Amino acid sequence: METITHLPEVKEGKCFFPFHYRDGIFYDCVQFKVKHKWCSLNETYEGYWKYCSEEDFAKCVFPFWYRHLIYWGCTEDGDSFGKAWCSLTQNYNKDKVWKYCD
Protein backbone atom coordinates (compact mmCIF):
# COMPACT_ATOMS: atom_id res chain seq x y z
CA MET A 1 0.00 0.00 0.00
CA GLU A 2 1.22 3.49 -0.90
CA THR A 3 2.18 5.80 1.96
CA ILE A 4 1.15 9.43 1.52
CA THR A 5 2.65 12.15 3.69
CA HIS A 6 0.31 14.97 4.73
CA LEU A 7 2.05 18.11 5.91
CA PRO A 8 0.31 21.04 7.67
CA GLU A 9 -1.76 23.34 5.44
CA VAL A 10 0.16 25.97 3.44
CA LYS A 11 -2.25 28.91 3.67
CA GLU A 12 -0.40 31.17 1.20
CA GLY A 13 0.00 28.55 -1.53
CA LYS A 14 -1.54 28.45 -5.00
CA CYS A 15 -3.56 25.44 -6.18
CA PHE A 16 -2.05 23.46 -9.04
CA PHE A 17 -4.51 22.04 -11.61
CA PRO A 18 -4.66 19.41 -12.79
CA PHE A 19 -2.91 17.53 -9.98
CA HIS A 20 -2.24 13.83 -9.45
CA TYR A 21 -3.34 12.29 -6.15
CA ARG A 22 -3.28 8.56 -5.54
CA ASP A 23 -4.66 7.01 -8.75
CA GLY A 24 -6.53 10.08 -10.01
CA ILE A 25 -6.05 13.32 -11.90
CA PHE A 26 -8.04 16.23 -10.46
CA TYR A 27 -9.03 19.43 -12.26
CA ASP A 28 -10.74 21.06 -9.28
CA CYS A 29 -10.65 21.11 -5.48
CA VAL A 30 -11.46 17.73 -3.89
CA GLN A 31 -13.08 16.49 -0.70
CA PHE A 32 -12.11 13.05 0.64
CA LYS A 33 -13.47 12.26 4.11
CA VAL A 34 -12.82 15.84 5.27
CA LYS A 35 -15.08 18.79 6.01
CA HIS A 36 -13.72 21.22 3.38
CA LYS A 37 -12.44 20.94 -0.17
CA TRP A 38 -8.68 21.15 -0.69
CA CYS A 39 -6.09 21.19 -3.48
CA SER A 40 -2.49 20.18 -4.05
CA LEU A 41 0.22 22.81 -4.41
CA ASN A 42 2.25 20.50 -6.69
CA GLU A 43 1.50 18.75 -9.99
CA THR A 44 1.88 15.42 -8.18
CA TYR A 45 0.69 15.65 -4.57
CA GLU A 46 3.74 15.62 -2.29
CA GLY A 47 2.07 16.52 1.00
CA TYR A 48 1.77 20.25 0.25
CA TRP A 49 -1.87 21.36 0.20
CA LYS A 50 -4.34 24.05 1.25
CA TYR A 51 -8.06 24.43 1.83
CA CYS A 52 -9.74 25.97 -1.21
CA SER A 53 -11.16 29.46 -1.11
CA GLU A 54 -13.63 30.82 -3.66
CA GLU A 55 -10.89 31.94 -6.05
CA ASP A 56 -9.20 28.50 -6.00
CA PHE A 57 -12.05 26.53 -7.57
CA ALA A 58 -11.57 25.51 -11.19
CA LYS A 59 -12.61 28.01 -13.84
CA CYS A 60 -14.44 27.21 -17.05
CA VAL A 61 -12.21 27.04 -20.12
CA PHE A 62 -13.52 28.84 -23.22
CA PRO A 63 -13.69 28.01 -25.97
CA PHE A 64 -14.14 24.27 -25.50
CA TRP A 65 -14.98 21.48 -27.91
CA TYR A 66 -18.01 19.27 -27.12
CA ARG A 67 -19.22 16.68 -29.61
CA HIS A 68 -18.87 18.47 -32.97
CA LEU A 69 -19.22 22.07 -31.78
CA ILE A 70 -17.05 24.76 -30.23
CA TYR A 71 -18.64 26.54 -27.24
CA TRP A 72 -17.71 30.06 -26.14
CA GLY A 73 -19.88 29.98 -23.02
CA CYS A 74 -21.77 27.63 -20.72
CA THR A 75 -24.24 25.26 -22.39
CA GLU A 76 -27.17 23.08 -21.40
CA ASP A 77 -26.52 20.71 -24.34
CA GLY A 78 -26.14 17.12 -23.19
CA ASP A 79 -27.21 17.73 -19.59
CA SER A 80 -30.16 15.58 -18.51
CA PHE A 81 -31.28 18.17 -15.95
CA GLY A 82 -31.08 21.14 -18.31
CA LYS A 83 -28.45 22.88 -16.18
CA ALA A 84 -25.72 24.97 -17.77
CA TRP A 85 -22.24 23.46 -17.60
CA CYS A 86 -18.76 24.05 -19.00
CA SER A 87 -15.59 22.10 -19.67
CA LEU A 88 -12.53 22.48 -17.46
CA THR A 89 -10.27 21.79 -20.46
CA GLN A 90 -10.38 22.90 -24.09
CA ASN A 91 -11.36 19.42 -25.29
CA TYR A 92 -14.28 17.93 -23.38
CA ASN A 93 -14.50 15.07 -25.90
CA LYS A 94 -11.04 13.85 -24.86
CA ASP A 95 -10.79 14.80 -21.18
CA LYS A 96 -14.45 14.59 -20.01
CA VAL A 97 -13.95 16.97 -17.07
CA TRP A 98 -16.61 19.59 -16.39
CA LYS A 99 -18.55 21.52 -13.78
CA TYR A 100 -21.92 23.22 -13.52
CA CYS A 101 -21.84 26.95 -14.18
CA ASP A 102 -22.78 29.37 -11.41
Backbone torsions as a table, in degrees:
resi	resn	phi	psi	omega
1	MET	NA	139.6	-178.9
2	GLU	-73.4	135.6	176.4
3	THR	-98.3	129.1	-179.8
4	ILE	-117.7	126.5	178.4
5	THR	-87.7	132.5	177.2
6	HIS	-117.2	112.5	178.8
7	LEU	-90.0	167.6	176.8
8	PRO	-60.8	154.0	-179.2
9	GLU	-56.9	139.1	174.0
10	VAL	-101.8	98.1	-172.5
11	LYS	-66.1	-29.6	-175.7
12	GLU	-92.3	1.7	-175.4
13	GLY	-73.4	169.1	177.9
14	LYS	-116.8	130.4	179.8
15	CYS	-61.0	143.8	177.3
16	PHE	-112.2	120.8	178.4
17	PHE	-127.2	141.4	-11.4
18	PRO	-73.3	156.5	175.6
19	PHE	-126.3	152.7	179.6
20	HIS	-97.4	130.6	177.3
21	TYR	-143.3	123.8	-173.7
22	ARG	52.4	-121.3	-176.9
23	ASP	-101.1	14.7	-175.7
24	GLY	-121.0	164.4	172.4
25	ILE	-118.4	127.3	-173.6
26	PHE	-119.4	132.5	-177.0
27	TYR	-104.8	1.8	-178.8
28	ASP	-151.9	172.9	177.2
29	CYS	-60.5	148.0	-175.7
30	VAL	-122.7	164.6	180.0
31	GLN	-143.0	103.1	178.6
32	PHE	-116.9	105.1	175.4
33	LYS	51.4	33.1	175.7
34	VAL	-133.1	166.6	-175.6
35	LYS	-75.6	-34.8	-174.7
36	HIS	-123.6	154.5	177.8
37	LYS	-73.4	149.0	-177.5
38	TRP	-140.5	169.6	177.9
39	CYS	-141.0	162.0	175.3
40	SER	-86.9	150.7	176.6
41	LEU	-99.1	2.4	178.6
42	ASN	-129.0	158.2	177.8
43	GLU	-59.5	-42.6	172.7
44	THR	-112.6	121.6	-175.5
45	TYR	-52.7	124.4	-179.6
46	GLU	-124.5	22.1	-179.8
47	GLY	99.5	-12.2	179.3
48	TYR	-93.1	123.3	-172.6
49	TRP	-152.7	171.8	171.8
50	LYS	-155.3	156.4	172.5
51	TYR	-70.7	142.4	-177.4
52	CYS	-81.0	137.8	171.4
53	SER	-105.1	175.7	-175.9
54	GLU	-53.3	-41.3	-177.2
55	GLU	-76.0	-9.0	-180.0
56	ASP	-84.3	-24.3	-175.4
57	PHE	-62.9	148.3	-175.8
58	ALA	-57.4	143.2	178.9
59	LYS	-102.0	150.5	175.0
60	CYS	-63.4	146.5	176.9
61	VAL	-108.7	121.4	178.2
62	PHE	-124.2	141.3	-6.2
63	PRO	-76.3	160.4	173.0
64	PHE	-133.3	154.6	-177.4
65	TRP	-100.5	124.3	177.6
66	TYR	-134.4	124.6	-173.1
67	ARG	54.8	-116.5	-177.5
68	HIS	-111.9	17.2	-176.5
69	LEU	-124.8	155.7	173.6
70	ILE	-102.8	129.4	-179.3
71	TYR	-110.9	135.5	179.9
72	TRP	-106.8	5.6	179.1
73	GLY	-161.3	178.8	179.1
74	CYS	-62.3	151.4	-179.0
75	THR	-137.3	155.2	173.5
76	GLU	-99.8	-5.9	-179.0
77	ASP	-57.0	130.3	175.9
78	GLY	82.8	-5.0	179.4
79	ASP	-94.4	123.2	-177.0
80	SER	-64.4	-22.7	-178.4
81	PHE	-97.4	-2.0	179.5
82	GLY	72.7	22.8	178.7
83	LYS	-94.9	143.5	179.3
84	ALA	-71.3	138.1	-179.9
85	TRP	-140.3	170.1	177.2
86	CYS	-146.0	163.4	176.7
87	SER	-87.2	150.8	176.1
88	LEU	-98.3	1.5	173.3
89	THR	-136.4	168.7	-179.5
90	GLN	-71.8	-19.8	-177.7
91	ASN	-124.9	89.3	178.7
92	TYR	-61.8	-37.3	-177.5
93	ASN	-56.1	-36.9	-178.4
94	LYS	-87.0	-48.1	-170.4
95	ASP	-90.3	-30.4	177.9
96	LYS	55.5	40.2	175.0
97	VAL	-117.3	132.9	-172.0
98	TRP	-154.8	172.8	172.4
99	LYS	-151.2	159.3	174.3
100	TYR	-74.5	144.0	178.4
101	CYS	-79.6	152.7	-179.3
102	ASP	-73.9	NA	NA
